[in-house]
Amino acid sequence: MKRVVIGGVMVVCGLFLMLGCREEEEITGSTSRQVIYPDPDPGEIKGFFLLNEGNMGSNKSTLDYFDYETGVYTRNIFAERNPGVVRELGDVGNDIQLYGNKLYAVINCSHFVEVMDLNTARHIEVISIPNCRYIVFKDKYAYVSSYAGPVQIDPNARLGYVAKADTATLQVVGECMVGYQPEEMVIAGNKLYVANSGGYRVPDYDNTVSVIDLHTFKEVKKIEVGINLHRMELDCYGNIWVSSRGDYYNVPSAVFVIDSETDQVTDAFDLPCGNMTRSGDSLYVYSAEWSYISNKHEISYAIVNTETRAVVDRHFIKDGTEKEMVIPYGVAVNPVTREIFVTDAKDYMTPGVLHCYSEEGIRKWSVTTGDIPAHIVFTPRRLQPINNYLNN
């Protein structure tokens, strides 16, 4: 089997690099499992959605849901809640967010954003955007990063752009050119920051963060940061934390800090980062850094205090169960309970596992997910039981 890093994602293929990593398989119906005791009054957060990427070319992205009130985790809810959508959810689920009454899933290699009703997970519309990656929101608009060109390594790959979509009409109303192969974004004030990776142009990676003025929807500057940028988090003090994936050879992964007032890089951390999420002043960082020199992953965990800029913990999993994980992939923190969720992508080809940890880093429960569990979004609304509307 050959392992290839494309846009930061390890794609495991046999004979083909980009197309048809495995034959398309039928996606099964939903399955449910009780993972904790029911809680009739779970508080502000009612549950969460988990988007499974699915291996590239397999059309097996799926959507899972966890309900705090019932304590039930359900795999693959999209197919049975949308029996008329023959394409299933699509190829490579790259991001999931909620805004207003809608749930938005960015489906990278299917070239669209799937828009669903937050209460039912029923299909509303798709927003067609080529090679789309991540999504953020401000006021009445959604902003989606796009690689723009085809899904392939190409030293002459074109510049990417950010698409601006109206959340009422679900139509694209503008585009802004940025750097090469743009990834995650954050909004600080009236500025949109975009991490440019240049991943398709390997080894000639991009090393900039594009700054877009949201009033004019024009790129106003580029900030030189580090090569092959990916993740972004905005802290409570207006600082933007951005990760560099390095070159997988001699340039290691690292984390940088940009002051959104001055648009200057103020700090650099020798801290490998595959994914990160912020809760309060704590930035939870994990890495499964791949090296073509050692031909293996180096796995690490850390918590950074975003106020003091200090690494305060190198092991936020305290019970030793991190040794059971093969490839830690997604990370999220419940903003109310501060439970820590870490996903394990296993071999990228078979169902993964979601682990729930207490704030103290002790594992509470685990559950099998879809293939390559990656992106979690917490919801203040409980998903309606399927029989509430399918039988009406």
C-alpha positions in Angstrom: 0.0 0.0 0.0 1.2 3.5 -0.8 0.8 6.4 1.6 0.5 9.9 0.1 0.0 13.2 2.0 -2.4 15.5 0.0 -3.5 18.7 1.5 -2.4 17.3 4.9 -4.6 14.2 4.6 -3.0 10.8 4.5 -4.6 9.0 1.5 -3.9 5.2 1.4 -4.0 3.8 -2.1 -3.1 0.7 -4.0 -2.6 1.1 -7.7 -4.0 4.6 -8.1 -2.8 7.8 -6.5 -5.9 10.0 -6.6 -8.8 8.2 -8.2 -10.5 5.1 -7.1 -8.6 4.3 -3.9 -11.2 1.6 -3.5 -14.3 0.6 -5.3 -17.4 2.5 -4.3 -19.4 0.5 -1.7 -22.9 0.7 -0.6 -23.3 2.7 2.5 -25.4 0.9 5.2 -28.2 2.4 7.2 -27.9 4.0 10.6 -26.9 2.1 13.7 -27.3 3.3 17.3 -25.5 2.5 20.5 -26.1 3.6 24.1 -22.8 5.0 25.4 -23.8 6.9 28.6 -26.8 7.1 30.9 -29.6 9.3 29.6 -29.7 12.9 31.0 -33.2 14.5 30.7 -31.7 17.9 31.4 -28.3 18.1 29.6 -28.1 21.9 29.7 -27.1 24.2 26.9 -25.4 21.6 24.7 -27.9 19.0 23.5 -25.5 16.9 21.4 -23.0 17.1 18.5 -22.6 16.1 14.9 -19.5 14.2 13.7 -18.6 14.3 10.1 -16.6 11.3 8.9 -14.4 12.1 5.9 -14.3 8.7 4.2 -11.3 7.8 2.1 -10.8 9.9 -1.0 -12.6 8.4 -4.0 -14.9 6.2 -2.0 -17.9 8.5 -1.8 -18.3 7.3 1.8 -18.5 10.5 3.9 -21.1 10.0 6.6 -22.7 12.0 9.4 -23.1 10.7 13.0 -25.0 12.3 15.9 -24.7 12.0 19.6 -27.7 12.9 21.8 -26.8 13.9 25.5 -30.5 13.5 26.5 -30.7 9.9 25.5 -27.0 9.0 25.8 -27.2 7.4 22.3 -24.7 7.7 19.6 -26.1 7.1 16.0 -23.9 6.4 13.0 -24.8 7.5 9.4 -27.9 9.5 9.9 -27.9 11.3 6.6 -28.9 8.4 4.3 -32.1 7.4 6.1 -33.1 11.0 6.8 -32.7 11.9 3.1 -33.9 8.8 1.2 -34.4 11.0 -1.9 -30.8 12.1 -2.1 -29.3 9.3 -4.2 -25.7 10.4 -4.0 -25.5 9.9 -0.2 -23.4 12.6 1.5 -20.5 12.6 -1.0 -16.7 12.3 -1.3 -14.5 13.5 1.6 -16.3 15.5 4.3 -13.9 18.2 5.1 -15.7 20.5 7.6 -19.0 20.9 9.4 -20.4 24.0 11.1 -23.8 25.3 12.1 -25.2 28.8 11.6 -28.7 29.9 12.4 -31.1 27.1 11.7 -28.8 25.3 9.2 -26.1 22.7 9.3 -23.3 23.1 6.7 -21.1 20.1 5.6 -18.2 20.9 3.3 -17.8 18.0 0.9 -14.4 18.5 -0.6 -14.0 16.1 -3.6 -17.7 16.3 -4.5 -17.3 20.1 -4.9 -20.2 21.3 -2.8 -21.4 22.4 0.6 -24.4 20.3 1.8 -26.9 22.5 3.6 -29.2 20.8 6.0 -32.0 21.7 8.5 -30.4 21.8 11.9 -33.4 20.3 13.6 -33.8 17.3 11.3 -30.6 16.9 9.3 -32.8 17.0 6.2 -31.3 18.2 2.9 -32.1 21.8 1.9 -29.7 22.7 -0.8 -26.2 22.3 -2.1 -23.8 25.2 -2.8 -21.5 24.3 -5.6 -17.9 25.3 -5.0 -15.0 23.4 -6.6 -12.6 21.6 -4.3 -14.1 23.3 -1.3 -12.3 23.0 2.1 -13.6 25.0 5.1 -16.4 27.4 6.1 -16.8 30.3 8.4 -19.7 32.9 8.9 -20.3 36.5 9.6 -23.6 38.4 9.5 -25.6 37.0 6.6 -22.7 35.4 4.7 -20.8 32.1 4.6 -17.2 32.1 3.5 -15.8 28.9 1.9 -12.1 28.3 1.1 -11.6 26.6 -2.3 -8.5 25.1 -4.0 -10.4 26.1 -7.2 -8.6 23.6 -9.5 -8.8 19.8 -9.9 -7.9 17.4 -7.1 -4.3 16.6 -8.1 -0.7 17.4 -7.4 0.4 20.0 -9.9 3.4 22.3 -9.7 1.4 24.8 -11.8 -1.8 24.6 -9.7 -3.7 27.8 -9.8 -4.4 30.2 -6.9 -7.3 29.4 -4.7 -10.1 31.7 -3.6 -12.7 32.3 -0.9 -16.3 32.1 -2.1 -18.9 34.3 -0.4 -22.4 32.8 -0.2 -25.6 34.4 1.0 -27.0 32.2 3.8 -30.6 33.2 2.9 -30.5 32.4 -0.8 -27.7 29.8 -0.6 -26.2 31.4 -3.7 -22.5 32.3 -4.2 -22.4 36.1 -4.5 -18.7 36.8 -4.7 -15.2 35.4 -5.0 -11.8 36.7 -3.7 -8.5 35.3 -4.9 -6.1 34.4 -2.2 -3.0 32.1 -2.0 -2.4 28.6 -3.2 -4.6 25.8 -1.8 -6.3 27.8 1.0 -7.3 25.9 4.1 -8.9 27.1 7.4 -10.0 30.6 8.1 -10.9 32.8 11.1 -12.7 36.2 11.3 -11.3 39.0 13.5 -13.3 42.2 13.4 -13.9 42.9 9.7 -11.0 40.9 8.5 -11.0 37.4 7.2 -7.7 35.5 7.6 -7.0 32.5 5.3 -4.2 29.9 5.8 -2.6 29.2 2.4 -0.9 25.8 2.1 0.3 25.4 -1.5 -0.1 21.7 -0.9 -0.6 20.8 -4.5 2.6 22.6 -5.5 4.9 20.4 -3.4 7.7 21.1 -2.7 7.0 24.7 -3.6 4.6 25.3 -0.7 2.9 28.6 0.0 3.9 30.3 3.3 1.3 33.1 3.6 -1.9 34.1 5.4 -4.2 36.1 3.2 -6.1 39.0 4.8 -9.4 39.9 3.3 -11.3 43.1 4.1 -14.9 42.0 4.5 -16.3 45.4 3.6 -14.8 45.3 0.1 -14.2 41.6 -0.1 -10.7 42.2 -1.4 -7.4 40.7 -0.3 -5.5 43.6 1.3 -2.3 41.9 2.2 -0.4 38.6 2.7 1.5 37.8 5.9 4.5 35.5 5.6 4.3 32.9 8.3 5.5 29.3 7.6 5.2 26.7 4.9 2.2 24.5 4.2 -0.2 26.3 6.6 -3.4 24.6 7.7 -5.2 25.1 11.0 -6.4 28.4 12.5 -7.9 29.4 15.9 -8.8 32.8 17.2 -8.2 33.4 20.9 -9.9 35.7 23.4 -7.3 38.4 22.9 -7.5 38.9 19.1 -4.6 36.7 18.3 -4.7 34.1 15.5 -3.0 30.7 16.1 -2.0 29.1 12.8 -0.3 25.7 12.2 2.3 24.8 9.7 2.5 21.2 8.5 6.2 21.6 7.4 7.4 19.6 4.4 7.3 16.1 6.0 11.0 15.8 5.5 13.4 18.3 7.2 11.0 21.2 8.0 9.0 20.2 11.1 5.4 21.1 11.9 5.1 24.3 14.0 2.6 26.8 15.4 2.7 30.6 14.9 0.7 33.5 16.4 -0.5 36.5 14.5 -1.7 39.8 16.2 -4.8 40.8 14.3 -4.3 44.4 15.3 -0.9 44.7 13.6 -1.1 41.7 11.3 2.4 40.7 12.5 3.7 37.3 13.6 4.5 37.7 17.3 5.4 34.1 18.4 6.5 30.8 17.0 6.3 27.5 18.8 8.3 24.4 18.1 5.1 22.5 18.5 3.9 19.9 16.0 0.2 20.3 15.1 -2.2 18.2 13.2 -5.3 19.6 14.7 -6.2 22.1 17.4 -9.2 23.5 19.2 -9.6 26.3 21.8 -11.7 26.3 24.9 -11.3 29.5 27.0 -7.6 30.2 27.3 -6.7 26.6 26.6 -5.6 25.6 23.1 -5.7 21.8 22.8 -3.2 20.6 20.2 -2.4 17.1 18.9 -0.1 15.9 16.2 0.3 12.7 14.2 3.2 14.2 12.2 4.2 12.1 9.2 7.8 11.9 8.2 9.0 10.5 4.9 12.5 10.1 6.5 11.4 7.8 9.3 8.4 6.6 7.3 6.2 6.8 10.4 3.9 9.1 12.5 5.2 10.9 15.6 2.2 11.4 17.9 2.0 14.1 20.6 -0.5 16.1 22.7 -0.3 19.5 24.3 -2.2 22.3 25.9 -1.1 25.9 25.4 -2.3 28.8 27.5 -3.2 31.4 25.0 -2.9 34.3 27.5 0.6 33.4 28.8 1.8 31.8 25.6 3.1 28.9 27.6 2.9 25.1 26.9 1.2 24.0 30.2 0.7 20.3 29.5 2.3 17.8 27.1 -0.1 15.0 28.0 -3.8 16.1 28.3 -4.8 12.4 28.2 -3.9 11.3 31.7 -5.0 7.6 31.9 -2.6 6.1 29.3 -5.3 5.3 26.8 -3.7 7.4 24.1 -1.4 4.4 23.6 -4.5 2.6 22.1 -4.9 5.1 19.4 -3.4 4.5 16.0 -3.9 7.9 14.3 -5.4 10.7 16.4 -7.3 12.8 13.9 -10.0 15.1 15.2 -10.2 17.0 18.4 -13.0 19.0 20.0 -13.9 20.3 23.5 -17.5 20.7 24.8 -17.6 24.4 25.7 -19.8 23.7 28.8 -18.7 20.4 30.3 -15.1 20.8 28.9 -15.2 17.1 27.9 -12.4 16.4 25.4 -13.2 14.4 22.3 -10.4 12.8 20.2 -11.0 10.7 17.1 -8.9 7.8 15.9 -8.7 7.4 12.1 -7.1 3.9 12.5 -5.9 2.8 9.0 -7.9 5.4 7.1 -9.9 2.6 5.4 -12.1 1.1 8.1 -14.4 2.5 10.7 -12.6 4.8 13.3 -13.3 5.4 17.0 -14.4 8.4 19.0 -13.1 8.7 22.5 -14.7 11.0 25.2 -12.5 12.2 28.0 -13.3 14.2 31.2 -11.8 17.6 31.6 -9.2 15.9 33.7 -8.2 13.6 30.8 -9.8 10.4 32.0 -11.6 8.4 29.3 -15.4 8.2 29.9 -16.5 6.2 26.8 -15.6 5.2 23.3 -17.7 4.4 20.2 -17.2 3.2 16.7 -17.7 5.8 14.0 -17.6 6.0 10.2 -14.4 6.0 8.2 -11.9 8.7 9.1 -13.9 10.5 11.9 -12.7 14.1 11.7 -15.0 17.1 12.4 -17.3 17.8 15.4 -19.8 20.6 15.9 -21.8 20.9 19.1 -25.5 21.9 18.8 -27.8 23.7 21.2 -30.8 22.0 19.6 -31.7 18.3 19.9 -32.0 16.5 16.6 -35.6 15.5 16.1 -36.3 11.7 16.1 -36.7 10.5 12.5 -40.2 9.2 13.0 -41.4 12.7 14.0 -41.3 13.8 10.4 -40.8 10.9 8.0 -44.2 9.5 8.8 -46.0 12.9 8.5 
